[in-house]
Amino acid sequence: MGGVGGHLHHHRGPRGRDGAGLEHRRRPPGGDRRRGAREGEKGGDVSSQKAANLLTAFIESIAKERERNVEWAAKAVRESVAVTAEEALRLHVIDLVAADRAELLEKLDGRQVKLAGKPVVLALAGAAQRELPMSPLTRFLNVLVDPNVAVLLLMAGMLGLYVEFNQPGTLIPGIVGGVCLVLALVAMQILPFSCSA
């Protein structure tokens, strides 16, 4: 009874309905594709939520370590809020506002910071300024650590692995997803990475 797109379901019915006592119902063609599309959209939503949760936890840990406004940092990730420099200073998201590099060095002089867990007092009065050009690798990492790029890489990585797990053997989604996931973890400083400029 093949030859027509779709699937046949056989349900045993009372004798006499047809010669074999079977009832035939035809599944509409395209049902599998629609179900697959819905599952794909659900998987994408889950990946986006996981990426947002991971980035929120990451930014909260940095805010706690540097004694910043943890609540606002999480809100900035989840709700994509943005504020002016003056508002960020009032919310204790930043330490100071400077118009140029000279003013920045002046305001930082004498400030105490933590380096490797130890307090250090900055002595920047009269410090010489020297430009250091970025190497190609440093420029690449500078783009990579952009929070927007990191989130996109994380989402692409999780989506690629999701496709590979649901359709084993395709390889390309799994490879691309794995590379994107590693780059995202490096960008979020979860995987240690160092280079010399």
N, C-alpha and C positions, 0 to 999 in steps of 0.2 A: 504493500500500500504506500510505498515511498514515491518519490518524484515530486512532492509538493513541499515547499519550505515549511519547517515547523516540526513539532514533535507530537507523537500520539501517546495518549495515556489510556490504558486498558483497565476498566473497572468491571468486576464480575457482577452481572445483573441477573435478574430472574430468567429462567428458561423461557424461550419463546420470544425474547426481545429481538434477538437475531439468531442466526443459525447456530452460533457457538455459545450463546448466552453471555456475550461481551458487549459492553457499552464503550463507544469510541468518542473521545473528546479531543479536539485539536487545540493545541496551545498557539495563541497568536504569534506569528513571526516577529522578531525584534524584542521579545520580552527579556531575553538574556542580556541584550545590549543595554536596555534601559536599566536593568538591575545592576549591571556592571558599572554604568555611569553613576548611579546613586551611591554605590559602594566606594567609587573613586572620590566623589565629592566628600563623603564622610571621612575617608582616610586623609584627604587634604585638610579638613577642618581639625582633625585630631593632631596632625603634624604641626599646624599653625599654633594650636594651643600649647603643645609641648615646647615649641620653640620660644613662645612668649614666656612660659613658666621658667624655662632654663635661663633666659636672658634676664628675667626679673630677679631670680635668685643670685645671678652673677653680679648684677648692679647693686643689689642689697648688700652683698658681702663686701664690695668695695666701699660703699657708703659707711658701713659700720666700722671698717678698718680705718677709714680716714675721718671718722667722726662727723659725717655729713648727715643731711636730712634724709633718713632712710625711707620714710613714708612718701616723700615727694619723688624720690628716685624711682620707687616702684610705680608710682602713678605716671611718671614720665614715660615708662615703658608700656604699660598697659593701656593708657589713654592717649598717648602721643601728645602730651601737653608741652607747651613751650612758653618761656618767660623771657623778659628782657634781662640785661645784665644787672640792672639795679634790683629787680625783683629777685633774681637768683641770689644776689648778695644778702638781701633781707631774709630769704628762706634758708640761709646757711647751706646753699648748694655750692657756692664758691667762696674763696677767702677774701678776694679783693678785686678791684677793677682798675686797670691802668690804661692810659691813653696810648702809650708807646713803650718800647723796650727800656728806655732810660728810666721812665717813671716806675716800671715794673721792678727793675733792679733796686731802685731807691726804696720802694715799699717792702721788698723782700729782705733787705739788709737788716740783720739782727733778729730775724724771725727764726723760731725753733721748729724744726721738722724731724720726722723719724726716718732714718735710713737703716735698713736691715734690723728694725726693731729697736734701734738706739737713738736717743735724742741728739740732734746736731744743730748748732747755731750757724746760720748762714752769714758769712762775711763777704758782702758783695760790693761794698763801697770802693769805687775806683777800679773795679774788675775790668780787665781787657775783654773786648768782644771780638769774636772771630767766627766767620761764616764757614760751616762745614757742609759741602755739597753732598747730597744723598746719592748713594750707589743705586744701580738698577734694582737690586734686591731690596734695599731699604725703601725705595719708592713703591715697589710691589707690596711690601708689608704695610706701608702707610695707607695704601688703598684697602688692604685686607682687613685692617683693624677698625675700619669705619663700621659703627654699629649696624647701619642699614645693610651693608654688604655681608656682615657676619650673620645677621638674621636670614637673609636670602639664601646664603650658602647652607645654613642649618636646615631650612625648610626644603631646599632642593635635595640635600643629602637624605633626609628622612623620607621624602617622597620617592626618591630613587630606590632606596632599600625596600620601601613598602611595595613598589611595583615588582621588584625582583623576588620578594618573598611570595607574592601572589601569583607570579608567572615565572617559576624557576626555569633557568636555562637561557633567558634572554641576554644575560651577561652585561650588556651595555648599561642599562639602568642601575644595576648593582655596582659596576665599576665607577660610573660617574657619581652616583650617590655616595659611595665610600670616599672618593676624593673630596667631594664637597663637604662631607661631614668632618673629615680630618682638617681641612682648611678652616672650617667654622670653629672647631675646638681650639686650633692654634690662635685664631683671631680673638677668641674669648679668653685666651691665656689659661685654658684648662689643660691643654697639652703643652709642656715646656718646650720652648724653642729659642735659640739664640743664634746670632750671626755677627760677624765682624764687618763693619762698614768699610 
